[in-house]
Amino acid sequence: MKTTFIKRLPSATQKEIEKDLKEAGLRGEDLENGMNSRLADLEDTINITKYLKQEED
């Protein structure tokens, strides 16, 4: 699950991740790069645990 690209997740989940990234201070190109990455790439920036649990359901 951690290797799933953000863009392959449901749009509601993508919006939550984008919100979390913005709250972590990412903007512009950094935000875009985060949204184009894999879930595992973000675990140092945001808490991805809740998104892993969503993927299991």
Buried (B, 14 or more C-beta within 10 A) or exposed (E): EEEBEBEEBEEEBBEBBBEBBEEBEBEEEEBEEBBEBBBEBBBEBBEBEEBBEBBEE
